[in-house]
Amino acid sequence: MTKTKKTEVIVKYGKTPKDTGSSSVQVALLTDRIKQLSEHMKSHKKDYATQLGLLRMVSTRRRLLDYLKKHNTPEYAKLLKQLDLRK
């Protein structure tokens, strides 16, 4: 992920332009990285190190989404719709 792409995601999903730690920003950044790795895995099926990293990222995103659902349900629903995640 390039620095400009990362900055765009932070500005779009953060409460302020410097907000990098909120759950919604972390989920958005992880989602972008997960999409990139999924594309990589389509052409490199035996890259097991990347596969393990991808699974860890998916698990981390799931935990962050569970936290967001528990503590801020409206933002959780909005984030799922914006990121086009199924749930």
C-alpha positions in Angstrom: 0.0 0.0 0.0 1.4 3.4 -1.0 1.6 6.3 1.5 -0.9 8.3 -0.5 -3.4 5.5 -0.5 -3.0 5.0 3.2 -3.5 8.7 3.8 -6.7 8.7 1.7 -8.1 5.8 3.8 -7.2 7.5 7.0 -8.8 10.8 5.9 -11.9 9.0 4.7 -12.6 6.8 7.6 -11.0 8.7 10.5 -12.6 11.2 12.8 -9.7 13.6 12.1 -7.0 13.6 9.4 -4.5 12.4 12.0 -6.8 9.6 13.4 -4.9 6.4 12.7 -5.8 4.4 15.8 -9.6 4.2 15.7 -11.2 0.9 15.0 -12.9 2.0 11.8 -9.6 3.3 10.3 -7.8 0.1 11.3 -10.5 -2.1 9.7 -10.4 0.0 6.5 -6.6 -0.3 6.3 -6.8 -4.1 6.9 -9.5 -4.5 4.4 -7.4 -2.8 1.7 -4.4 -4.9 2.5 -6.5 -8.1 2.6 -7.8 -7.3 -0.9 -4.3 -6.9 -2.2 -3.1 -10.2 -0.6 -6.2 -12.0 -2.0 -5.2 -11.0 -5.5 -1.6 -12.1 -4.8 -2.9 -15.5 -3.6 -4.9 -16.1 -6.8 -1.7 -16.3 -8.8 0.6 -17.7 -6.1 -1.4 -20.6 -4.7 1.5 -22.2 -2.9 2.7 -19.1 -1.1 2.0 -20.4 2.4 3.7 -17.6 4.3 1.5 -15.0 2.7 -1.5 -17.3 3.3 -0.7 -17.4 7.0 -0.3 -13.6 7.1 -3.6 -13.2 5.3 -5.4 -15.4 7.8 -4.0 -13.4 10.7 -5.1 -10.1 9.1 -8.6 -11.5 8.6 -8.8 -12.6 12.2 -7.6 -9.2 13.5 -10.2 -7.5 11.3 -12.9 -9.8 12.7 -11.9 -8.9 16.3 -11.9 -5.2 15.5 -15.3 -5.5 13.9 -16.7 -7.4 16.9 -15.4 -4.7 19.2 -17.0 -2.0 17.0 -20.3 -3.8 16.9 -20.3 -4.1 20.7 -19.4 -0.5 21.4 -20.7 1.6 18.4 -23.3 -0.3 16.4 -24.3 2.6 14.0 -20.7 3.1 13.0 -20.3 -0.7 12.6 -23.2 -0.8 10.2 -22.0 2.2 8.3 -18.5 0.8 7.9 -19.8 -2.6 6.6 -21.8 -0.8 4.0 -18.9 1.5 3.0 -16.3 -1.3 2.8 -18.8 -3.7 1.1 -18.2 -6.4 3.7 -20.8 -9.1 4.0 -22.3 -9.8 7.4 
